[in-house]
Amino acid sequence: MKTIYKYRIPRREEFDLVLPKHARVVRVAPQRGEAFMWALVDTEQPDVRVTFKVVGTGQEVGEAYYMHSWEDGDFIWHLFYVSEDQSVGENKA
């Protein structure tokens, strides 16, 4: 079944989430003072562990794949994934 799941983005530079394979992040935005991402997922796909990275404007990205950006007060944050398994995106930085 395809549906939208919501995931909290922790306040740290790098973090792991378990998502159904081929999940597609469709939105990243702050909500009640925290950052969240919404992903289109197929619940019939197996779960995979995905490593994400949050980078502020002007910070080094390294080897990562761009997902989305969002505004948080005076800051703009950028979400990347750094997993070798490219099952959630395709925009290499």
One Martini backbone bead per residue (centre of mass of N, CA, C, O) as a GRO file, in nm:
protein
   93
    1MET     BB    1   0.096   0.037   0.023
    2LYS     BB    2   0.040   0.368  -0.040
    3THR     BB    3   0.194   0.635   0.157
    4ILE     BB    4   0.226   0.873   0.419
    5TYR     BB    5   0.510   0.957   0.610
    6LYS     BB    6   0.633   1.068   0.928
    7TYR     BB    7   0.951   1.237   1.018
    8ARG     BB    8   1.184   1.308   1.244
    9ILE     BB    9   1.439   1.554   1.272
   10PRO     BB   10   1.713   1.562   1.420
   11ARG     BB   11   1.947   1.761   1.622
   12ARG     BB   12   2.170   1.660   1.390
   13GLU     BB   13   2.395   1.597   1.143
   14GLU     BB   14   2.355   1.275   1.190
   15PHE     BB   15   2.120   1.010   1.076
   16ASP     BB   16   1.894   0.739   1.127
   17LEU     BB   17   1.657   0.554   0.920
   18VAL     BB   18   1.363   0.357   0.882
   19LEU     BB   19   1.264   0.256   0.554
   20PRO     BB   20   1.111   0.200   0.287
   21LYS     BB   21   1.190   0.109   0.002
   22HIS     BB   22   1.174   0.385  -0.216
   23ALA     BB   23   1.146   0.624  -0.069
   24ARG     BB   24   0.987   0.960  -0.096
   25VAL     BB   25   1.068   1.274  -0.048
   26VAL     BB   26   0.820   1.552  -0.038
   27ARG     BB   27   0.883   1.689   0.255
   28VAL     BB   28   1.023   1.977   0.435
   29ALA     BB   29   0.944   2.092   0.778
   30PRO     BB   30   0.836   2.289   1.013
   31GLN     BB   31   0.694   2.184   1.347
   32ARG     BB   32   0.674   2.300   1.645
   33GLY     BB   33   1.009   2.346   1.636
   34GLU     BB   34   1.040   2.109   1.426
   35ALA     BB   35   1.170   1.874   1.208
   36PHE     BB   36   1.025   1.736   0.903
   37MET     BB   37   0.932   1.443   0.713
   38TRP     BB   38   0.781   1.344   0.405
   39ALA     BB   39   0.687   1.014   0.278
   40LEU     BB   40   0.666   0.809   0.011
   41VAL     BB   41   0.530   0.481   0.064
   42ASP     BB   42   0.580   0.123   0.053
   43THR     BB   43   0.467  -0.119   0.276
   44GLU     BB   44   0.575  -0.375   0.092
   45GLN     BB   45   0.849  -0.294   0.148
   46PRO     BB   46   1.147  -0.317   0.261
   47ASP     BB   47   1.353  -0.232   0.502
   48VAL     BB   48   1.579   0.053   0.541
   49ARG     BB   49   1.882   0.198   0.619
   50VAL     BB   50   1.920   0.557   0.655
   51THR     BB   51   2.152   0.813   0.598
   52PHE     BB   52   2.155   1.139   0.727
   53LYS     BB   53   2.205   1.498   0.647
   54VAL     BB   54   2.265   1.815   0.805
   55VAL     BB   55   2.298   2.135   0.633
   56GLY     BB   56   2.425   2.435   0.625
   57THR     BB   57   2.478   2.714   0.492
   58GLY     BB   58   2.828   2.681   0.395
   59GLN     BB   59   2.862   2.392   0.441
   60GLU     BB   60   2.988   2.093   0.421
   61VAL     BB   61   2.887   1.801   0.242
   62GLY     BB   62   3.009   1.601   0.058
   63GLU     BB   63   2.908   1.277   0.019
   64ALA     BB   64   2.589   1.341  -0.129
   65TYR     BB   65   2.223   1.353  -0.137
   66TYR     BB   66   1.983   1.550  -0.234
   67MET     BB   67   1.654   1.654  -0.109
   68HIS     BB   68   1.613   1.918   0.097
   69SER     BB   69   1.473   2.235   0.211
   70TRP     BB   70   1.466   2.464   0.505
   71GLU     BB   71   1.315   2.691   0.722
   72ASP     BB   72   1.473   2.838   1.039
   73GLY     BB   73   1.432   3.129   1.059
   74ASP     BB   74   1.760   3.239   0.979
   75PHE     BB   75   1.769   2.946   0.858
   76ILE     BB   76   1.912   2.709   0.624
   77TRP     BB   77   1.836   2.376   0.549
   78HIS     BB   78   1.992   2.057   0.442
   79LEU     BB   79   1.897   1.750   0.297
   80PHE     BB   80   2.074   1.441   0.313
   81TYR     BB   81   2.207   1.143   0.175
   82VAL     BB   82   2.474   0.875   0.258
   83SER     BB   83   2.394   0.623   0.144
   84GLU     BB   84   2.471   0.371  -0.077
   85ASP     BB   85   2.179   0.321  -0.084
   86GLN     BB   86   1.970   0.449  -0.357
   87SER     BB   87   1.645   0.425  -0.242
   88VAL     BB   88   1.570   0.768  -0.194
   89GLY     BB   89   1.755   0.886  -0.438
   90GLU     BB   90   1.943   1.108  -0.711
   91ASN     BB   91   2.101   1.385  -0.588
   92LYS     BB   92   2.411   1.445  -0.633
   93ALA     BB   93   2.663   1.667  -0.488
   0.00000   0.00000   0.00000
